[in-house]
Amino acid sequence: MAAITDHSQRLAELAYARYREALGQRVLIAVAGAPGSGKSTIAEATVERINTDAPGLAAVFPMDGYHYDDQVLDAIGRRAHKGAPDTFDVYGLSHMLQRLKDNREDMIAVPVFDRAIEIARAGARLISNETSIIICEGNYLLLSQPPWDRLKPIFDATVFIEVTPDTLRQRLEARWRGFGLSDEDIRFKVEENDLPNGIAIARLSAKPDLVLIN
């Protein structure tokens, strides 16, 4: 827990610095890293920290809301590899990030991925135009390969969460065990999907402004 507290403090300091530089205009901060690296926890803790001092100033925007639906993944033969870079609507995500950055609307509804049912729920979170710091978290936000490479220029600051492969494996196994999966299903998800994706993310992500070791 101490690590999360330290990480959220450093991320909040970075976000405040960019916000001051933007003279009060909305800023988007990217938090990228492998599945199981702790992105969501750190992002949520950072927003909670900021909003404790200034209620409503910050919000989390998760990339996972742009997963392709299972019906689409079935049709293209990629459901077993859900979570890989080609199983997301990158262009839709890019348009939403730019829409959030422009901040021309009173309220924007964004999709949120419901891990309990493995489906993205449309319009599951509202972001007000008074929310000036948005912490965007997701695996591939800094990926340097197209079409993902179109995202980094939209952000005002970028952060990468670094974690060792052994730690990732332990966290991912615990995650899927918590959803009641069989040992064989857990092995497939971790060794054939999540862990290879995590290694690729570490190898192919663009250089961030800040690295947090978690």
N, C-alpha and C positions, 0 to 999 in steps of 0.2 A: 504493500500500500504506500510505503514511503516513496518508492520509485514513481508511482503514478502521481503523487503529490508534487514531487520535484519536476516531473515532465510537464504536468499541467501548468505549473508556475512559469516554466521557461517558454512554453507555447503561448501562454497568455501575455507574457512580456513582449514576445515577437508580434503578436496580433495587435496589441496596443501601440507598439512602435509604428507599424504600418498604417494603423488608423490615424495616428497623429500626422504622419507624412501625407496622408490623403486628405487632410484638412476636414475631417468629418464625413467624407464620402464613404460609401460602403466598400469594404475590402473582403476578399476571399482568400482564405488560407488553406492550402492543400496539406493533408496528412496522409501519406502513403506508406505502404509496407505489406508484407506477406500476410495471408490469412492466419490469424492466431497471434499476430505480433502485438496486439493491444491497441490498435488504432481507435476503435470505437470507444473503448474505456477511457483513453487519454483525451479524445475529442470531447466526450460528454463531461469529463471532469473539468476540462478547460472552460467549456461553456458555463458550467455551474459556477466556477470560480469567478468568471467575468460578470455573470448575472447577479451574483451575490452583492457585488459592489455597484452595479448599474443594471437593474432589472430590465430584461428585454433587449439589451444591447447585442447579445450574441445568440447564435443558433447553430445547430449541427445540420449539415446536409450530407446524407450518406449516398455514396455512389451505387450501392447495391440495389437501389430502387430501379436501376436500369438493366437488371437481368432480363434476358428474353424469357417469355412465358414457357412453361413446360411443353405446351402444345407445339410451340415453334421449335423448341429444342428436339422434340420427338421427330418433327418433320424433317429436320436437317441432320438427324442422327447424332446429336451432341449432348443429349440429356445426361449421359453417364459422366460427362466432363463439364457439367454446369459449374461456372466459376472461372473457367479458362477465358483468356482475353477475347476470343471470338464469340462468346456467349452473352455479350452485352451490347446494348444499343448505344454505341459510342457517339454517334452523331446526335441522337436525342439528348444525351448527357451534355454534349458540347453546347447545344442550343440552350439548354436550361441553365448552364453555368453562365453563359453570356447574358441571358435574361435576368438572372439574379444580380450579376455585376452591374447591368444598366440601371436596375432599380427604378423603373418607370411606372410600376403598378402598386396599388395600395396593398395588395396581398397576393402572394404566389403560392399555389398548392403544389407540393412536390411528392413524388412516390416514395414509399418506404418498404423495404424488403422485410417480410414477416418470416423469420427463420423457422418458426414453429410449423408453418405450412409450406415453407419453401416457395413462396409466391410473393411478388411485389404487389402492394396495394396502392392503387392510384389515389392521388389527392389525400394521402394519409397524414400529411403535416403541412401546416400553414406558416409561411414566413412573411412577416409584416415589413413594409417599407421603412419602418423605424428601426429594424434590426440592421445594425451597421457592420457587424463582424460575423461572417459566416465561416465556420470551420467545416471544410469539405473533407470527408474521409473515405478512402477506398484503396483497394489493392493497386490499381493501375493508373492512378492519377499522374504519375511521373514517368510512365513507360515511354521510352524514346522511339518506339516503333510506330509507324502509321497504322490506323488513324489516331491512335492514342496521343501522339506527339502534338496534336493540335490543342491539347488541354492546358499544358504548362504555361503558355503565354497569357492565359486568362487570369492566373492567380497572382496575388500581390506578394505572397511568400509561400515557400514550399518546405515541408518537413518530411523526413523519412525515418520510420521506426525500424531500427536494426535489432535483429534477434538471431541467435544461433540456430542451425538446423535441428539440433537435439532438443532444444527448448521448444521449437515450433512443433516438432513431432509429439512431444508430451502434451502440449496444450491442445493440439488438434485431436489427438486420441481422446482426451478428456471431454472435449466439446461434443464429439459425435457419440461418445458413450452416454453422455447426458441426454441425448435424443433417443436412447434405447436401441441403437443399431447393433447388429450382430458383429462378432469379431471380424468376420470376413468382409462385411460391408465397410467397417471402420478401416480395415487394412487397405481396401481399394481406394476409399475416399482420400486417405492420408497419403499413401505411397504412390498412387497412380494419378492423383489429381492435385490435392492441396499443396503437398510438399514440393513437387516439381514446379507448380505455379509460383510458390514462394521463392524458390531458388532463381527462377527466371526473373522475377520482380527485382530481386537484389542485384542481379547481373545487368539488367537492361534498363533500369530506371535512370533518368537524368539526375545530374548532381543537384541536391537540394540546398536550401539556405541553411538548414539546421538538421543535424542527425541526433536522434535520441536513442540510446541503447536501452532496450527493455527486456 
